[in-house]
Amino acid sequence: MGKKGDLSNFERGMVVGARRAGLSISQSAQLLGFSRTTISKVYKEWCEKGKTSSMRQSCGRKCLVDARGQRRMGRLIQADRRATLTEITTRYNRGMQQSICEATTRTTLRLMGYNSRRPHRVPLISTTNRKKRLQFARAHQNWTVEDWKNVAWSDESRFLLRHSDGRVRIWRKENENMDPSCLVTTVQAGGGGVMVWGMFSWHTLGPLVPIEHRLNATAYLSIVSDHVHPFMTTMYPSSDGYFQQDNAPCHKARIISNWFLEHDNEF
């Protein structure tokens, strides 16, 4: 029975070797399991052209988007992650001698590793806060788990009754999910809700305090004196605990800083 499909370079070399060893076409076909036509064709090509590799891969229609075109399409994606398939195709075809259709664009993007995904939602962070967060991370990068067990974390959070879910889609590769151009920022606003202040540590959860009105320095002073102080003195009686807050304006007020200075020997 003859072999179906293309012969590998090794198999074609076996055919040439069998014929050069003096075997007839029938003997070679019986030994290798190929058809007599295949044996004859492969050996003839070797005698006339000196080749033992298949050229089938060069057959068929040429790809409309070559390596240079893929780089061009990649730049379009990097410039606008939210572009639709129609917009990408239109922008790609500008200035090109041969236009492509949306189906070709979709196929090319998938070959390049791009897929249409929903972006991750992350908080809106200013450039200044990004730098401060990086400084904090570098300053504490060598802390151990035992070090972090002595930290009590606190923050305010607003829980909305309704959340607007815009159907935004982007083009990205599998490992680009946290790339800044692949993210959608969110802000806490609209729909009504409730704001609370809370704290926790490695050992236990702290109090959860509802905030009825706008949180200013005076209201925050009541929280730290009524809730932070008893929590820290109870959980860290050896005065080795750290109370962690962010840089919200009310946290940095003078009356708050003075209160912490008065109790810096306790935590």
C-alpha positions as CSV (number, residue, x, y, z in Angstrom):
1,M,0.0,0.0,0.0
2,G,1.4,3.4,-0.9
3,K,2.0,6.1,1.7
4,K,-0.5,9.0,1.9
5,G,0.7,12.6,2.2
6,D,4.1,14.1,1.7
7,L,7.3,12.2,2.4
8,S,9.7,13.6,5.0
9,N,13.2,14.5,3.9
10,F,14.4,11.4,5.7
11,E,12.0,9.1,3.8
12,R,12.9,10.7,0.5
13,G,16.6,10.0,1.3
14,M,15.7,6.4,2.0
15,V,14.2,6.1,-1.4
16,V,17.3,7.6,-3.1
17,G,19.6,5.4,-1.0
18,A,17.6,2.2,-1.9
19,R,17.8,3.0,-5.7
20,R,21.4,3.9,-5.6
21,A,22.1,0.6,-3.7
22,G,20.9,-1.2,-6.8
23,L,17.3,-2.1,-5.8
24,S,14.7,-1.9,-8.6
25,I,11.6,0.3,-8.3
26,S,9.5,-2.7,-7.2
27,Q,12.0,-3.9,-4.7
28,S,12.3,-0.4,-3.2
29,A,8.5,0.0,-3.0
30,Q,8.2,-3.4,-1.3
31,L,11.0,-2.6,1.2
32,L,9.9,0.9,2.1
33,G,6.2,0.5,1.8
34,F,5.7,3.3,-0.8
35,S,4.0,3.1,-4.1
36,R,6.1,2.4,-7.3
37,T,5.0,5.8,-8.6
38,T,6.3,7.5,-5.5
39,I,9.7,5.7,-5.7
40,S,10.0,6.6,-9.4
41,K,9.1,10.2,-8.9
42,V,11.4,10.8,-5.9
43,Y,14.4,9.2,-7.6
44,K,13.8,11.1,-10.8
45,E,13.7,14.4,-9.0
46,W,17.0,13.5,-7.3
47,C,18.7,12.5,-10.6
48,E,17.5,15.6,-12.5
49,K,17.5,18.3,-9.7
50,G,19.6,16.8,-7.0
51,K,16.9,17.5,-4.3
52,T,15.5,15.3,-1.7
53,S,13.1,17.7,0.0
54,S,9.4,18.4,-0.7
55,M,8.5,21.7,-2.1
56,R,4.8,21.4,-1.3
57,Q,5.1,24.1,1.4
58,S,5.7,26.7,-1.2
59,C,2.4,25.9,-3.0
60,G,-0.9,27.7,-2.5
61,R,-2.0,31.3,-2.2
62,K,0.5,33.7,-0.7
63,C,-0.4,35.1,2.7
64,L,-1.8,38.6,2.3
65,V,-0.3,39.8,5.6
66,D,3.4,39.0,5.7
67,A,5.8,39.6,8.6
68,R,6.0,43.3,7.8
69,G,2.2,43.5,7.7
70,Q,2.0,41.8,11.1
71,R,4.3,44.4,12.6
72,R,2.2,47.1,11.1
73,M,-1.0,45.5,12.6
74,G,0.8,45.2,15.9
75,R,1.5,48.9,16.0
76,L,-2.2,49.6,15.3
77,I,-3.2,47.5,18.3
78,Q,-0.6,49.1,20.6
79,A,-1.9,52.6,19.5
80,D,-5.6,51.8,20.2
81,R,-6.4,48.7,22.2
82,R,-10.2,49.4,22.0
83,A,-10.3,49.5,18.2
84,T,-13.0,47.3,16.7
85,L,-12.2,44.7,14.0
86,T,-13.6,47.1,11.3
87,E,-11.5,50.0,12.5
88,I,-8.3,47.9,12.5
89,T,-9.0,46.7,9.0
90,T,-9.7,50.2,7.8
91,R,-6.6,51.7,9.3
92,Y,-4.5,48.8,8.0
93,N,-5.7,49.2,4.4
94,R,-4.8,52.9,4.3
95,G,-1.8,53.3,2.0
96,M,-1.6,49.6,1.3
97,Q,-1.6,48.4,-2.3
98,Q,-3.6,45.3,-1.5
99,S,-6.5,45.5,0.9
100,I,-7.6,42.8,3.3
101,C,-11.0,41.9,4.7
102,E,-12.1,41.7,8.3
103,A,-11.8,37.9,8.2
104,T,-8.2,38.2,7.2
105,T,-7.6,40.7,10.0
106,R,-9.2,38.3,12.6
107,T,-7.1,35.4,11.4
108,T,-3.9,37.4,11.4
109,L,-4.5,38.7,14.9
110,R,-5.1,35.2,16.2
111,L,-1.9,34.0,14.6
112,M,-0.1,36.9,16.4
113,G,-1.6,35.8,19.7
114,Y,-4.2,38.5,20.1
115,N,-7.8,37.8,21.3
116,S,-10.7,40.1,22.2
117,R,-10.9,40.2,26.0
118,R,-12.7,42.2,28.7
119,P,-10.2,44.5,30.4
120,H,-9.4,44.2,34.1
121,R,-10.8,47.0,36.2
122,V,-8.3,48.8,38.5
123,P,-8.5,51.9,40.7
124,L,-7.7,55.2,39.2
125,I,-4.2,56.1,40.6
126,S,-2.3,59.4,39.9
127,T,1.3,59.5,38.9
128,T,2.3,60.8,42.3
129,N,0.6,57.9,44.1
130,R,2.2,55.4,41.7
131,K,5.7,56.7,42.7
132,K,4.8,56.6,46.4
133,R,3.5,53.0,46.1
134,L,6.7,52.0,44.4
135,Q,8.8,53.6,47.1
136,F,6.8,51.8,49.8
137,A,7.2,48.4,48.0
138,R,11.0,48.9,47.7
139,A,11.3,50.0,51.3
140,H,9.6,46.8,52.6
141,Q,10.6,44.3,50.0
142,N,12.8,42.4,52.5
143,W,10.1,42.1,55.2
144,T,9.2,38.6,56.2
145,V,5.8,37.1,57.0
146,E,6.5,37.6,60.7
147,D,7.1,41.3,60.1
148,W,3.8,41.7,58.3
149,K,2.0,39.9,61.2
150,N,2.6,43.0,63.3
151,V,0.8,45.3,60.8
152,A,-2.9,46.4,61.2
153,W,-4.3,47.7,57.9
154,S,-7.1,50.2,57.6
155,D,-9.1,52.0,54.9
156,E,-12.4,53.4,53.9
157,S,-14.5,51.9,51.2
158,R,-17.8,52.9,49.5
159,F,-20.2,50.1,48.5
160,L,-22.4,51.1,45.6
161,L,-26.0,49.8,45.1
162,R,-25.6,49.9,41.4
163,H,-22.6,49.5,39.1
164,S,-22.3,50.7,35.5
165,D,-20.9,47.8,33.5
166,G,-19.8,49.2,30.1
167,R,-19.2,46.5,27.5
168,V,-15.6,47.6,26.6
169,R,-13.5,45.1,24.8
170,I,-9.8,45.3,23.9
171,W,-7.3,43.4,21.8
172,R,-4.4,41.8,23.9
173,K,-2.1,38.8,24.1
174,E,-2.5,36.2,26.8
175,N,0.3,37.7,29.0
176,E,-0.7,41.4,28.6
177,N,-3.7,41.3,31.0
178,M,-2.1,43.9,33.4
179,D,-0.5,46.1,30.7
180,P,-1.5,49.7,31.4
181,S,-3.0,50.0,27.9
182,C,-5.2,47.0,28.6
183,L,-6.8,48.3,31.7
184,V,-10.0,50.2,32.4
185,T,-9.9,52.6,35.4
186,T,-12.9,52.9,37.7
187,V,-14.0,55.5,40.2
188,Q,-16.3,55.4,43.1
189,A,-19.3,57.4,42.1
190,G,-23.0,57.2,41.3
191,G,-25.8,54.8,42.2
192,G,-26.0,55.5,45.9
193,G,-24.4,53.3,48.6
194,V,-22.8,53.3,52.0
195,M,-19.3,54.1,53.2
196,V,-17.5,52.3,56.0
197,W,-14.2,52.4,57.7
198,G,-12.5,49.1,58.8
199,M,-9.2,47.6,59.9
200,F,-7.8,44.1,60.1
201,S,-4.5,42.3,61.0
202,W,-3.0,38.9,60.5
203,H,-4.6,37.8,63.8
204,T,-8.2,39.0,63.6
205,L,-10.7,41.4,62.0
206,G,-11.1,44.9,63.5
207,P,-14.2,47.0,63.8
208,L,-16.3,48.1,60.9
209,V,-17.5,51.7,61.4
210,P,-20.3,53.2,59.2
211,I,-19.6,56.7,58.0
212,E,-22.8,58.7,57.9
213,H,-21.4,61.9,56.4
214,R,-18.3,63.1,54.7
215,L,-15.1,61.9,56.4
216,N,-13.1,64.9,57.6
217,A,-10.2,65.2,60.1
218,T,-12.6,65.6,63.1
219,A,-14.6,62.5,62.2
220,Y,-11.5,60.5,61.6
221,L,-10.0,61.6,64.9
222,S,-13.0,60.1,66.6
223,I,-12.5,56.8,64.8
224,V,-8.8,56.4,65.6
225,S,-9.4,57.3,69.3
226,D,-12.4,55.1,69.8
227,H,-11.4,52.1,67.6
228,V,-7.8,52.2,66.6
229,H,-6.3,52.8,70.0
230,P,-8.1,49.9,71.8
231,F,-7.5,47.5,68.9
232,M,-3.8,48.2,68.8
233,T,-3.2,48.1,72.6
234,T,-5.2,44.8,72.8
235,M,-3.6,43.0,69.8
236,Y,-0.1,44.3,70.4
237,P,0.4,44.7,74.1
238,S,4.2,44.7,73.7
239,S,3.9,47.9,71.6
240,D,5.4,46.3,68.6
241,G,2.5,46.8,66.3
242,Y,2.2,49.1,63.2
243,F,-1.0,50.9,62.2
244,Q,-1.1,51.3,58.4
245,Q,-3.2,54.0,56.7
246,D,-3.1,55.6,53.3
247,N,-2.4,59.2,52.4
248,A,-6.0,60.5,52.3
249,P,-6.1,64.2,53.2
250,C,-8.0,63.6,56.4
251,H,-5.3,61.1,57.5
252,K,-2.6,63.7,57.1
253,A,-4.3,66.5,59.0
254,R,-2.4,68.1,61.8
255,I,-4.7,67.0,64.6
256,I,-4.4,63.4,63.4
257,S,-0.6,63.6,63.2
258,N,-0.4,65.1,66.7
259,W,-2.6,62.3,68.1
260,F,-0.3,59.6,66.6
261,L,2.7,61.4,68.1
262,E,1.1,61.3,71.5
263,H,0.7,57.5,71.2
264,D,3.9,56.6,69.3
265,N,5.1,54.7,72.4
266,E,2.2,52.4,72.2
267,F,2.2,51.3,68.5
